């Protein structure tokens, strides 16, 4: 079969790899119908050292089940399924608490002999605890939005919950990437009264406004902090969604939260320490962070997509075939595309 392999920074290739196949009894085999290039895929695209063997890429996909292992009970051949960005058994102590990202028997796609999602097929370990079966006859037009539930929409929602977004509250979203845009959707969905988007790309800002952002701050660093305080009568915001992970974005997030407020950090941290530690401590600021347990949110958000209440699939602004995936990486890295959808 053919799949996406990254060999180093800027070096993405479509290659023939061993066919995906069942190995363990809890496995399923899915033919990939839709996949996505994630913003997190751009980190190795920018920084990965050269590898002779390469790295299989992709962790967001919708597929059609072609085979199931002997222990699989909830998924059958022919089902159309959404796969969260990590696989999990659904039964361990952490999965039962809704923390599938800490599953005792879970893992990630593209490593340890597991296929990546940017290819023709994937072996999905722990199929019963991982895959969510879509209803029969789902409109193809909804597939982009359903695909976002595998990662970016779930992550934006996770940030909003961690930041304790709620009716009547002021909210700021730091970062206008796909997770930030989905964070705007989540904040609106959870009833935020004021939603400030911090970002500087006109196409993304336009989409954020359509999703529900009420104010835009295009300044950076100290100027951005000052502008947010001007928009909130110098109090700062109740809830901040930090969706980038860089030192500057984290400092900005922690500098604009009001006393007693909360910050939800879902951008992968690029620094070991947290800035503004003393001030946020003295101001009783709650700081929550971590990868989104997408499997826990999938069934909750699925009806909202099916009913058209939310349309996160609008973050996809370019569609490519598998052969064009390397160009899709280039386009996202150069900000020529917000998010790339792969159709197989």
C-alpha positions in Angstrom: 0.0 0.0 0.0 1.0 3.7 -0.3 1.6 6.0 2.7 3.2 9.2 3.8 6.7 8.9 5.2 8.7 11.8 6.6 12.5 11.4 6.4 13.5 14.8 7.9 12.7 18.5 8.0 10.9 19.4 4.7 11.3 15.8 3.3 7.9 14.2 3.0 7.4 11.4 0.5 4.6 9.1 -0.7 6.0 5.5 -0.7 5.0 1.9 -1.0 5.0 0.3 2.5 3.9 -3.1 3.8 0.2 -3.6 3.6 -1.7 -2.9 6.9 -2.9 -6.2 8.4 -4.5 -7.6 11.5 -1.9 -8.7 14.1 -3.7 -8.9 17.5 -7.2 -10.1 18.3 -8.4 -6.6 19.4 -7.3 -5.1 16.0 -9.4 -3.8 13.2 -8.3 -2.9 9.6 -9.6 0.3 8.1 -9.3 1.6 4.6 -8.7 5.4 4.9 -11.3 7.5 3.2 -10.4 11.0 4.6 -7.3 12.1 6.5 -5.9 15.4 7.6 -2.5 17.2 8.0 -2.4 18.5 11.5 -0.6 21.5 12.8 1.4 19.2 15.1 2.7 17.5 12.0 4.5 20.7 11.1 6.8 20.5 14.2 8.8 17.5 12.8 8.4 19.0 9.3 10.4 22.0 10.6 12.8 20.3 12.9 13.2 16.5 12.3 16.7 15.3 11.9 17.3 13.1 8.9 16.3 9.4 9.3 17.2 6.5 7.0 14.0 4.6 7.9 11.6 7.6 8.0 8.5 8.1 10.1 5.0 7.2 9.1 2.7 10.2 9.4 -0.9 11.0 10.2 -3.2 10.6 13.2 -6.5 12.0 12.0 -8.7 9.8 9.7 -12.1 8.4 8.8 -12.1 4.9 7.4 -14.2 2.0 6.3 -13.6 -1.2 8.3 -12.3 -4.0 6.1 -11.5 -6.7 8.7 -11.8 -7.2 12.5 -9.9 -9.3 14.9 -11.4 -12.2 16.9 -12.0 -10.1 20.1 -13.7 -7.1 18.4 -17.3 -6.8 19.3 -18.5 -3.2 18.6 -17.1 -2.7 15.1 -18.0 -4.7 12.0 -16.8 -4.9 8.4 -18.4 -2.1 6.4 -18.7 0.3 9.2 -17.6 3.9 8.6 -15.6 5.0 11.6 -13.8 8.0 13.1 -10.5 7.4 14.8 -9.3 9.7 17.6 -5.7 10.7 17.3 -4.6 8.1 19.9 -5.9 4.6 20.3 -7.1 3.3 23.7 -8.7 0.2 25.2 -11.7 2.0 26.7 -11.7 -0.2 29.8 -8.6 0.7 31.9 -8.9 2.8 35.0 -8.0 6.0 33.1 -10.3 5.4 30.2 -13.1 4.8 32.6 -12.4 8.3 34.0 -12.5 9.8 30.6 -8.7 10.2 30.3 -8.1 8.1 27.2 -4.8 9.8 26.5 -3.4 8.0 29.6 -4.7 4.6 28.6 -2.6 1.8 30.0 -2.7 -0.1 26.7 -3.0 2.9 24.3 -0.6 4.5 21.9 -0.1 6.6 18.8 -0.3 6.0 15.1 2.9 5.9 13.1 5.0 4.2 15.7 5.6 0.8 17.3 4.5 -1.0 14.2 1.2 0.9 13.9 0.4 2.5 10.6 0.0 6.3 10.1 -3.3 7.8 9.2 -2.0 9.5 6.0 -2.0 6.3 4.0 -4.3 3.9 2.2 -5.1 1.7 5.3 -4.5 1.5 9.0 -4.3 -1.3 11.5 -6.2 0.1 14.6 -5.2 -1.5 17.8 -7.9 -1.7 20.6 -10.7 -1.2 18.0 -13.6 -1.5 20.5 -12.2 1.2 22.8 -11.0 3.5 20.0 -13.2 3.7 16.9 -16.6 5.5 16.8 -19.0 4.2 14.3 -20.9 6.8 12.2 -24.6 6.4 11.5 -25.6 4.9 8.2 -26.1 7.3 5.3 -24.1 10.3 6.7 -24.0 13.1 4.2 -20.5 13.3 2.5 -20.6 17.0 3.1 -20.3 16.4 6.8 -17.1 14.4 6.5 -14.7 17.3 7.0 -16.4 18.3 10.2 -16.6 14.7 11.4 -12.8 14.4 10.7 -12.1 17.4 13.0 -13.5 15.4 15.9 -10.5 13.1 15.7 -8.3 15.9 16.9 -8.6 19.6 16.4 -12.2 20.2 17.4 -11.8 17.9 20.4 -8.7 19.8 21.3 -10.3 23.2 21.0 -13.2 21.9 23.1 -10.7 20.5 25.7 -9.1 23.9 25.9 -12.4 25.6 26.5 -13.4 23.1 29.3 -10.0 23.4 30.9 -10.4 27.2 30.9 -13.8 26.9 32.4 -15.6 28.8 29.6 -19.3 29.3 30.4 -22.3 31.6 29.9 -21.6 35.3 30.3 -17.9 34.9 30.7 -15.1 36.7 28.8 -12.8 34.4 26.8 -9.6 34.9 24.9 -8.2 32.4 22.3 -4.4 32.7 21.8 -3.5 31.4 18.4 -5.4 31.5 15.1 -4.5 28.0 13.9 -7.0 25.2 13.5 -7.1 24.4 17.2 -7.6 28.1 18.1 -10.4 28.4 15.5 -12.1 25.3 16.9 -11.6 26.9 20.4 -13.6 29.8 19.2 -16.4 27.4 18.1 -16.2 25.7 21.5 -16.3 29.0 23.4 -19.3 30.1 21.5 -21.0 26.7 22.0 -20.4 26.9 25.7 -22.0 30.4 26.0 -19.1 32.8 26.2 -20.3 36.4 26.0 -17.1 38.0 24.7 -14.6 36.0 22.6 -11.3 37.7 21.8 -9.1 36.0 19.1 -5.4 36.8 19.2 -3.9 36.3 15.7 -2.7 38.0 12.7 -3.6 36.1 9.6 -6.6 37.8 7.7 -8.1 34.5 6.4 -8.1 32.9 9.8 -9.4 36.0 11.5 -12.2 36.2 9.0 -13.2 32.6 9.8 -12.8 33.2 13.5 -15.4 36.0 13.3 -17.8 33.8 11.4 -17.3 31.2 14.2 -18.2 33.7 16.8 -15.2 35.8 17.8 -16.4 39.3 18.9 -13.0 41.0 19.1 -9.7 40.7 17.3 -6.2 41.5 18.7 -3.6 41.4 16.0 -0.8 42.9 18.1 1.8 40.6 19.7 3.6 40.4 23.1 3.2 43.4 25.4 1.0 45.3 22.9 -1.4 42.3 22.7 -1.6 42.1 26.5 -2.3 45.8 26.7 -5.0 45.6 24.1 -6.8 42.7 25.8 -6.8 44.7 29.1 -8.3 47.7 27.2 -11.1 45.4 25.9 -11.9 44.1 29.4 -11.9 47.3 31.5 -8.4 46.4 32.7 -9.6 43.2 34.5 -8.4 40.6 32.0 -10.6 37.7 30.8 -12.2 34.9 32.8 -11.0 32.1 30.4 -7.9 31.9 28.2 -7.4 29.1 25.6 -3.6 28.8 24.9 -3.4 27.0 21.5 0.2 27.5 20.4 2.6 26.3 23.0 5.5 28.8 22.5 7.0 30.8 25.3 5.5 34.1 24.0 2.0 32.7 23.5 2.1 31.2 27.0 3.3 34.4 28.6 0.6 36.3 26.7 -2.1 33.8 27.9 -1.0 34.0 31.5 -0.8 37.8 31.4 -4.3 38.4 30.2 -6.2 36.2 32.6 -8.0 38.0 35.4 -7.7 37.1 39.1 -9.6 33.9 39.8 -9.7 33.0 36.1 -8.5 29.9 34.3 -6.1 29.1 31.4 -6.5 25.9 29.3 -3.2 25.1 27.7 -3.4 22.7 24.8 -0.5 23.9 22.6 2.4 21.4 23.1 4.8 23.3 25.4 8.1 24.2 23.8 9.6 25.4 27.1 10.2 23.5 30.4 9.1 26.4 32.7 5.9 28.4 32.9 6.2 32.2 32.8 4.2 34.5 35.1 4.3 31.8 37.8 4.3 34.2 40.8 1.6 36.5 39.6 -0.8 33.7 38.6 -0.2 32.1 41.9 -1.0 35.2 43.8 -4.1 35.8 41.6 -5.5 32.4 42.2 -5.4 31.5 38.5 -6.2 28.0 37.6 -3.8 26.5 34.9 -4.9 23.3 33.3 -3.1 21.6 30.4 -2.7 18.4 28.5 -3.7 16.5 25.3 -7.4 16.2 24.6 -9.0 12.9 25.3 -10.7 13.0 21.9 -12.3 9.6 22.4 -14.2 11.0 25.4 -15.5 13.9 23.5 -16.3 12.2 20.2 -19.7 11.0 21.1 -20.6 14.2 22.9 -19.7 16.4 19.9 -21.0 14.0 17.2 -24.6 15.1 17.4 -23.7 18.7 17.2 -21.9 18.1 13.9 -24.7 15.8 12.5 -27.3 18.4 13.4 -25.3 21.3 12.0 -25.0 23.1 15.3 -21.2 23.4 14.8 -19.3 23.4 11.5 -15.6 22.8 12.4 -14.9 21.3 8.9 -14.7 24.8 7.6 -11.2 25.0 8.8 -10.2 22.8 5.8 -9.4 25.1 2.9 -7.5 22.8 0.6 -8.2 19.3 -0.6 -5.5 17.0 -2.0 -5.1 13.4 -3.1 -2.4 11.2 -1.5 0.2 12.0 -4.2 -0.1 15.7 -3.4 0.4 15.4 0.4 4.0 16.7 0.3 2.7 19.9 -1.3 0.0 20.0 1.4 2.7 20.1 4.0 4.5 22.9 2.2 1.2 24.9 1.9 0.5 24.6 5.6 4.0 25.4 6.6 4.1 28.5 4.4 0.6 29.6 5.6 -0.8 29.2 2.1 -3.4 26.8 3.7 -5.1 26.7 7.1 -5.6 23.0 7.1 -5.3 20.3 4.4 -7.9 17.5 3.8 -6.6 14.3 2.2 -9.2 12.4 0.2 -8.3 8.8 -0.8 
